[in-house]
């Protein structure tokens, strides 16, 4: 039975992947821009200051990545540890959207680039521990987070027991082919505030927190937040989208939500006022056509989210604007990152079935 399940999953993944091919024998693939395997700075223990871009890690030990930290001299250590690595990028390397791939990490991780949060997998004890040990990390880096010249990545890791750390590659910066057909990328830094009041959709945001979208809100300073919260940001409508043929794509949201553009509600999930969560809303891609008469040169986007427990927020992309034609082609062709998640699940079943 296990073999048949794996065969079915592998077949589904292969079929989905083939939908991205431009022609016979051409498969979607990652292209490496920068190899980050090798020596990283490493320190056990925990300190939130270690996420900062200008934190001085010169006194830290050096260990090889990828490998378990036990193999690098930290036998028997369980708990939190930090990795940091500086690297150089050129203007040319920044022309295409970049993904940070960190391979397989045991058990949970939080990741920052130049001091800005880019994502997490699994959950740390402060948010209710959950392992992500069999998931290969792929984090899309929002525009503006990287810069020409020196950059730094910081990775906070929690290991519950057994081997720990960044265990397996690939580790580096990559481009993805095909790339998401976004006409305007809205991932990055948003304003954020817990609260239910619908008037917050137009309230001043100067005192609101800053969070990264897409990413769970728990690792970004709200480890125990359940209930309502608001996301806000402004965007300028590109001239090429002024014909009104625009879809707002908001990726995956945990759990319920409603969306406002320039103060007007354009859509959302049912029963948000009743806080009724079916349980599968967090798995559904969210996208809304934007009425052309609602948009101006500068626009205000407000999203109210209700989380019924565990992880919360706009946690996975894509987040941005697409033309209707691009959106329909993208959805009919499938989603390459969905394929990667299926393959991760196949790998996890194989590992657990073989005794881990």
N, C-alpha and C positions, 0 to 999 in steps of 0.2 A: 504493500500500500504506500509506504514511504517513497519507494522508487517511482511509482506512478505519479504521485503528487509532484515530485521534483521534475519529472519528465514534462508534466503538464505546465508547470510554472516556467520552465526553461523554454518550452515551445511558445507560450504566450509572450515572453520577453523577446524572443527572437522575431516573432511576427510584428510586435510593436516597433522594435528597432528597425525592421526592414522598411517601415512606412516613412522613415526619414531619408531613405536613400535617394539620390538624384538620378541614379541609373543602375544597371546591372553591376553587381560586385562592389558598389560604392556604399560603405557603411558610415554612419555618423561616428565621430571619433574626437578624442581629446588631443589637442596640440600643446605640448609643453612649452611654456615661455621661460620659466626659470625653475631649475632643480633646487629644492631646498633640503634634500637629503644631506646628511653629514653632521658636523658639530653644531650643537645648540647649547645655549646657556641654560642651566637647570638649578632649581632650588626647591627643597622640600619646605613644607609649612605653607601658611597662607597670609596674604597681605594684599588688600585691594589696590594699593598703590602700584603694584607690579604690572597692572594693565596700562599704565600711562606710557605715552610715547617717549617721554624724556627720563623715564626711570633708569637709574644707573645699575646695570647688572654686571659690571666688569669684575666684581669679586665672586660671582657665582661659579660653580663647577661647570665643566664642559662634558656633555655626553653625546653619544651618537644617536641620531634619529634617522630612520625608525629602528627602535629596539625597546624591549622592556627595560624599565629602569632597574630591575633586579639584576639584569645582565651587565649593567653599567656600574655596579657596586652598591646598590641600595637594596640589599637583600632584606626581605621581610617587611619593607615599608608599605603600609597602607594608610590612606588619607589623601590630603591635598598636596599637590606640588605644581610648580610653574615652569614653563618653558618659554624662552625668548630667543628670537633670531632677527638680526638686522640683515638687510639685503639692498642692493641697488637696482633701480629701474631706469630705463631710458624713455624719452618721449615716444619713441617708436613702439616700445613694448606696451605702452598704455593706450594705444589707439583702439584696441578691441576690448570688450568687456572681459574681465578676468575672474577666474574662479580659484579659490584656495582649496586645494585637496590635501587632506592630512591623513589619509589612509584610515586605519582602524585604531581606535583609542579605547583603552580599558580604564575606567568604565564610562565616565561622563566628562564633558568638556565645555568650557566657555572660551570664546576666541575673540581677540581684538586685533585690529590692524591700525597702526598709528594712533593708538589710544581710543579707537572707536569700535564699538561692539559689532561683530558681524554674524554671530550665530552660536548655537549650542546644540548638543545632542546628549540624550540622557538627562537625568536630574540629579543635582547635588542633594545632600541630606537636608539642607535648609528649605528645600522645596518639595521634599518627599522623595527619597532616593529611588532612582530607576536606572538600570544599566543601559548603556548604548554600545556595549562591547563588540557587537557583531555588525555594526553599521559603519560603512566607509564614509568618512566626512567629506562633504562637498559644500562649500560656502561661496555663494556669489558675492563678490565685493561691490558694494554700491559705488556709483560714480562719485569721484572726488575724494574717496577714502585713501587712495594711493596717490603718490606724487613722483615726479622725476627726481632722481637722486636717492637719498637714503630713506628706507622705510623699516618698520619693525613690526613683527607679529608676536603676540603674547598669547599663550595657551594655558589656561588653568585646568588642571586635570584632577579628578577624584577617582581613587581606586578603592573599592570596597574590600577586596581580598584577592589573593592569588597574584598573577602577574599584573603590572600596571604600566601606564604610559602610552606613548605613541608607538604602537607595536609594529605595524606593517604599512608599507607605502601603497600607492605613490604619495610623495610629499613634495608639493611645489605649486607654482602658479600655472594655470592652463587656460586656454580658450576652448570653447565648445562649438562644434560644427554639427548641426545648424544652431545658430544663436537665436535667442528669443526675438520675435519680430516686433519689438517695442518701438513705437514712434516717439515716445517720451518716457524715459525711465524715471519712476517716482520712488524707487527704493532709496534708502538713506536715512537722514535724520528728520524725525517728525517731533512735534510737540505732543505731550502726553499728560493726562491728568485722570486719576480715579474720580468717579462721580457718575451719577445717573441723570441729573437735571438736563433736560433737552435744550435749555437755554445756553448750555455750554457750547453748542454748535457755532455760536457767533460771539462768544465772550472773548475778551483779550487773553492772549496766551503768553504774555511776557514772563510770568512767574511759573509757567508750566515746566515740567521736566522735559528733557530731550531723550528720545529713545531711537533705536534703529528699527526700521521696517524694511523687509520682514524679519522678525525674530520674536521669540517668546518674551513676554514682559517680565517674567520671574527673574531671570538672570540680570536684568537691567535696573535693579533696585527695588523690585516689587515681589519678593520671594513668596509672600503669603497672600497676595491679592486674588480674591475671587469676587465676582460681582461685576459691576459696571465700570467702564473707563472710556475716555475719549482720546482719539487721535486727531491731530489737525496738521495741515500744511497748505501752503499756497503753491500754485504753479502757473506759469505763463503758457498760453496755448500757442504752439508753433504755427507759423503762417500756413504751412502745408496741411494743417488739420482744420482750417477755418471753414471748410465746406460742410462741417457738421457730421461727417462720417467717422465717428469716434466711439470706441468702446473703452470703458474704464475697467481694467483688470486688477483685482485685489487679491489674487492667489487664494490661500487657505486661511480661514479665520476660525479661532476656537473661542466661543461656541457660536453665539448668536450676534447679529450685527444689523445696523442700518446705516445708510450712506446719505450724506447731504452734500450738495454742491451749491455754493453761494447761498446757503441757508435753506435750500429747497430739498426735500427728501426725494431721492430718485430710486430707492429700492432697499431691500433688506430681507432678513429671514422672518417668517411668521412667529408670533407669540413672544416677541422680545419683551413686551410690556408685562406679560405673565411669567416671564423667566422660565418658559417651558422648553427644556432641552430634550430632543428625541434621543440624542446620543451619537448621531452620524453627521451632524452639520459640519463638524471640523474637517471632514474629508472632501467637501464639495468645493470645486473651483468657483470663485465668485467673480462675476463680470456683469457690467451694466452699460447699455447704450446711453450716451449723454445727449440730451435734447440740445440741438444747436442754438435755440433761442435762449438757453440758460447760460451759455458760455460767453465770457468776455476775454479781453487780453490777459488780465490777471484774475485768477479764480481761487476760491477758498474751498478746500476739501475737508470735511469733518466726518468721522466714522465713530459711531458709538458701538461698543462691544460689550457683550455680557458673557462672562466665563462662569460656568457652573461648577468648576473644580479642576484640579490638576493644572495643566498648562493653559495659558491664556494669551489672546492677542492675535494680531496679523502675523502669523508665524512662518509662512513660507510663500515665496513668490511664484510667478512674476507679479510685480506691482507697477502699473504704469498705464499708458494709453497706447492702444493699437487702432489701426483702421479696421473697419468691419471686415473687409476682404482678408486682411492679414490674420485677424482673429479666427475667422471661419476656417481658413486653410490650416492654421496652427492646431485648432481643436480637432479637425477632421483627420489630421495626420498623426495625432497622438502627442505625447509629451515625453521627450527623451529622459528627463529627470525622473518621471514615473517609471520608465524602464529600468533605470539605475536602481531605484528602490526595490523593484521586483527582484533584480539580480542579487541585491544585498540580502533579501529575505531567503532566496535560494541558498546563498552561502551560509546564512545563519542556521538553516535547517540541516545542511550538510555537517556543519561543525557540531551542533548539539547531538545529531544522530551518531556522530563518530566519537562522542564522549567529550567534546569541547577541546 
